[in-house]
Amino acid sequence: MNRLETKPKLVMAEEAPSKPVTIYLAGDSTVSNYPNSLFPRSGWGQVLPTMLDKEVTIRNFAKRRRSSKSFIQEGRLNSILNSIQKGDYLFIQFGHNDEKVNYPNLYTNPDTTYKSYLKQYIVGARKKGAIPVLITPVQRMSFSSSGRALDTHGRYPAAMKALAKEENVPVIDLASKSKTLYQQLGAVKTKKLFLWLKAGEYPNYPQGVEDPTHFQEYGATQIAKLVIEGIEEQHLPIENHILPKYR
């Protein structure tokens, strides 16, 4: 009598589900969120969530008029460290307000205290098993008379990159990337990135505004794309969560 042969049941391997992850943002006004009452003013951290999938949560702790020093002294870094979990990210962009030598509560020396304050973010994140990522400060809008985009942050970007090398921390050179973008666009088109508005163009700015530091929504989106580009260049695991249209 023939025995019936039974074939082993084919089990389809399922892809391991993605683990939810949170990116914490520590920074200044160029990173922070803004209310509708200030639209179209936006920080790049405000639009970054639109470029990542639903497994990623962005917690934007960036605040206007903060430096690497004042952010810590106000307890804002501690607030992040009390919540951050193993495998999360801490993105750190400071420099705009660290430069303000006439404001001792903000100022840091790029060769000394700037680096020592930034190191506190790195050490704190690593103690919690999180991944610190340094981001050099995005450039302000400034062009020479010949139309050349200028550096606007002195020694701060180089100091941050030096610290990244010393501490073996990923660094996204947003200062360089934004300068290149401005150069490609030219002085006139770069204004479209910034809160550089004509009178009556937006209800929230009836008199218009000419701000070479802060972005309108379109500009914040372009800067956020540069951050995404940096994530990919650094091959951070979070790159797997970038939406296809932004790859």
C-alpha positions in Angstrom: 0.0 0.0 0.0 1.4 3.3 -1.1 2.0 5.8 1.7 0.9 9.3 1.1 3.8 11.7 1.1 3.2 14.9 3.0 5.0 17.9 2.0 6.3 20.2 4.7 4.1 23.3 5.1 5.6 26.4 3.6 5.9 29.1 6.1 6.4 32.6 4.7 9.0 34.6 6.5 7.5 37.8 7.8 9.5 41.0 7.8 10.3 42.1 11.3 8.2 45.0 12.3 9.9 48.4 12.4 10.6 49.6 15.9 9.1 53.0 16.6 11.8 55.6 17.2 11.8 59.2 18.4 14.0 62.0 17.2 14.5 64.8 19.8 15.5 68.2 18.5 17.6 70.6 20.5 18.2 73.9 18.9 17.2 77.5 18.3 14.7 79.5 16.3 15.8 78.1 12.9 14.7 74.6 14.2 11.7 75.4 16.3 8.0 75.1 15.8 5.8 78.2 15.3 2.1 78.8 15.8 -0.3 79.7 13.0 -0.3 83.3 14.1 3.2 83.6 12.7 2.7 81.7 9.5 4.5 81.3 7.1 7.4 81.5 9.6 8.7 77.9 10.1 11.7 76.1 11.5 13.2 73.1 9.7 12.3 70.9 12.6 8.6 71.8 12.1 8.5 70.3 8.6 10.9 67.4 9.2 8.1 65.0 10.3 6.5 65.2 6.9 9.6 63.5 5.4 9.6 60.4 7.7 7.2 57.5 8.0 4.7 56.9 10.8 7.2 54.9 12.8 9.1 58.1 13.6 8.0 60.6 16.2 9.6 64.1 16.3 9.8 65.8 19.6 10.9 69.4 18.9 12.4 71.0 22.0 14.1 73.7 20.0 13.3 77.2 21.3 13.8 80.8 20.0 16.7 82.8 21.4 18.5 79.8 22.9 22.2 78.8 22.7 23.9 75.6 23.6 24.5 77.2 27.0 21.1 78.7 27.9 19.3 75.6 26.6 21.1 73.6 29.3 20.9 76.2 32.0 17.1 76.4 31.6 16.8 72.7 32.1 15.7 72.0 28.5 18.4 69.3 28.0 17.4 67.6 31.2 13.8 67.5 30.0 14.9 65.6 26.9 17.2 63.3 28.8 14.4 62.4 31.2 12.3 61.1 28.2 14.8 59.9 25.6 15.1 56.1 25.2 17.6 53.6 24.0 17.7 53.8 20.2 16.2 57.3 19.9 18.1 60.2 18.4 19.1 63.6 19.7 19.7 66.1 16.9 21.7 69.1 18.1 22.0 72.4 16.2 23.3 75.5 18.0 25.4 78.5 16.9 23.2 81.4 16.0 22.9 82.6 19.6 26.2 81.3 20.9 27.8 84.0 18.8 26.2 86.9 20.7 29.2 88.1 22.7 27.2 90.9 24.3 24.7 88.5 25.9 26.7 86.5 28.5 23.7 84.2 29.2 24.0 83.0 25.6 27.6 83.5 24.5 30.0 80.6 24.2 33.5 80.6 22.9 33.8 78.4 19.8 37.1 77.0 20.8 36.2 76.2 24.4 32.8 76.6 26.0 30.8 76.0 22.8 32.4 72.6 22.6 32.2 71.8 26.3 28.4 72.6 26.3 27.8 70.5 23.2 29.7 67.6 24.8 27.1 67.6 27.5 24.4 66.8 25.0 26.5 64.0 23.6 27.4 62.4 26.9 23.8 62.7 28.2 22.3 61.0 25.1 24.8 58.2 25.1 24.2 57.5 28.8 20.6 56.8 27.9 21.6 54.6 24.9 20.4 57.3 22.4 22.3 58.4 19.3 23.5 62.0 19.3 23.9 63.8 15.9 25.5 67.2 15.6 24.2 69.6 13.0 26.3 72.7 12.1 24.2 75.9 12.2 22.3 76.7 9.1 23.6 79.9 7.4 21.9 83.2 7.4 21.3 84.9 4.1 24.3 87.0 3.2 25.9 87.6 -0.2 29.0 89.6 -1.3 28.7 92.4 -3.8 29.8 90.0 -6.5 26.9 87.6 -5.6 28.9 85.0 -3.6 27.1 83.3 -0.7 29.0 84.0 2.5 29.7 82.1 5.7 27.8 83.7 8.6 28.9 81.7 11.6 32.6 82.3 12.0 34.5 79.4 13.7 31.4 77.7 15.1 30.8 75.2 12.3 34.5 74.1 12.3 34.5 73.8 16.1 31.4 71.5 16.0 33.0 69.4 13.3 36.2 69.1 15.3 34.1 68.0 18.3 32.3 65.4 16.2 35.6 64.0 15.2 37.0 63.9 18.8 33.8 62.2 20.1 33.2 60.0 17.1 29.7 61.5 16.6 27.9 61.8 13.3 27.7 65.4 12.0 25.5 66.9 9.4 27.2 69.9 7.9 24.1 72.1 7.4 26.3 75.2 7.3 28.0 74.0 4.2 24.9 72.5 2.7 22.8 75.7 3.1 25.6 77.9 1.8 25.8 75.7 -1.3 22.0 75.9 -1.8 22.1 79.7 -1.5 24.9 79.9 -4.0 23.0 77.7 -6.5 19.8 79.8 -6.1 21.6 83.2 -6.1 20.8 86.2 -4.0 17.3 87.0 -5.5 15.9 83.4 -5.3 17.4 82.8 -1.9 15.1 85.4 -0.5 12.2 83.1 -1.2 13.5 80.7 1.4 13.5 83.3 4.1 10.9 85.4 5.9 11.3 88.1 3.3 7.8 89.2 2.5 6.2 92.2 0.8 3.6 94.3 2.6 0.2 92.6 2.3 1.7 89.3 1.1 0.6 87.4 4.2 -2.0 88.5 6.8 0.3 87.9 9.7 2.8 90.4 8.3 0.7 93.3 6.9 3.7 95.6 6.8 6.0 93.0 5.2 9.3 91.8 6.8 12.9 91.3 5.7 14.4 88.7 7.9 17.7 87.1 6.7 17.8 84.5 9.5 14.4 82.8 9.8 12.6 80.8 7.1 9.2 80.8 5.7 7.6 77.4 5.2 9.0 76.8 1.7 12.5 77.6 3.0 12.2 75.4 6.1 11.2 72.6 3.8 14.3 73.0 1.6 16.5 73.1 4.7 14.8 70.0 6.1 15.6 68.2 2.9 19.2 69.0 3.4 19.0 67.4 6.9 17.4 64.3 5.2 20.3 64.3 2.7 22.8 64.4 5.7 21.0 61.5 7.4 21.5 59.4 4.2 25.1 60.5 3.8 25.9 59.5 7.4 24.0 56.2 6.8 22.1 56.6 10.1 19.7 53.7 10.7 16.9 56.3 10.7 17.4 56.5 6.9 15.2 53.5 6.6 12.2 55.6 7.7 12.7 58.4 5.1 9.7 58.5 2.8 10.5 57.4 -0.8 9.7 60.8 -2.3 12.6 62.4 -0.3 15.2 59.7 -0.9 
